[in-house]
Each structure stands twice: as structure tokens, then as C-alpha cells.
Amino acid sequence: MFIKRAAILYERGGVLEGTSYTNIVSLARRMGITGKSIYGFTDSSDNFVDRFKALEIAKQAKQVPQDYKGSLYPEDIFGRVVD
């Protein structure tokens, strides 16, 4: 298993994926999706996971160093993306 994409779970809109959280928020606004949300990722099985669970998966998949601490951000796995 590995981390596939950045994602945001919206209370009233499901999961949106993208290259960065900025990209996803912009897409949600264009689609009229608002409300509470949880920032996270989708894994290789297309499951939404929060940033803390994503860090565990990313470490196991060697997508980030084993000594990485804190919550995970898209740039930590995919590098900085210019939207």
C-alpha cells in the first residue's frame, strides 16, 4: 500500500483528489462544495485516510523517511506542485 494523491473529505460532497490542497479547495469552490472538511490523502486502494494515518502508510511504503515527524502534507511526498 502507498499514498496515491492528496485529498479532502467534505461533509457534503464526498472526497475530492488533486495535486495539492490548494488545487482541491479551488475545485471544490468551483463545484459549489462547502462545509466541514478533513484534509488527507487517498491510498493505493482508493481509501481516504487522514494525514496521520497517511504518514504511517507513507513510512511503510518508503515515500518519506522513517524519522519523519508531524502530520503529512502533499509536498512531503510529491514535492512542490505549481498549480
Secondary structure, 3 states (H helix, E strand, C coil): CCEEEEEEEECCCEEEEECCHHHHHHHHHHHCCCCCEEEEEEECCCCEEEHHHHHHHHHHCCCCCCCCCCCCCHHHHHCCCCC
